[in-house]
Amino acid sequence: MPALRAGIRRDLLPLVADRPHLRVLELDASHNLVAEQPAQVARAVLDLMAETARRA
């Protein structure tokens, strides 16, 4: 799994570098991340909403 994660990070870096409106978060969870890490997911969404509102 570490090699897969390293590849995903490598592939996402250029996307994020060229698109300032994109954000990549790494959370320690499986595909069921909303159930496993609800507070982290909620915080990420709320932070993004607050940042978007500040730009408007």
N, C-alpha and C positions, 0 to 999 in steps of 0.2 A: 503493500500500500504506500510506503514512503515514496517510491519511484513514481507512482501515479500522481500523488499530490505534488511532487516536484514538477512533473510535466504540466499539470494544470496551472500551477503558479507561473511557470515559464510562458505558457501560452496566453495567460491573462494579462501579464505585465504590459505588453505592447498595446493591448486594447485600452487599458486604463490610462496609460501614458498619453495616448492620443485623444482620449475622450474624458475631459475633466468632470463631466456629469455622471460618469460611472463610478461605482465603488465596489470593491470586492472585500468581503469579510470572511474570515475563516473561523468557523465555530466548531468546537469539539462535540460533534454529534453525528448521527447516522442520517439516513434519508428521512427519518421521523423527527427531524430537528425541531419542528414546532412543538411537539409534545415533550421532547427531551430538554429543550432549552427555551421555554416560553419567554422568560424574562429577557434573555439576550436578543431574541427575535423582536420582541416588542420594543426594546431600547433602540435597536437598529432602525426600525420603521419610524419611531418617533423622532430620532435624530435626523433622519433623512427628511421627514416632513418639516421639521423646524428649519433646517438648512434651506430647503426649497422656499419656504415662506419668507425667509430673510432676503433671498435673491429677488423675490417678486416686487 
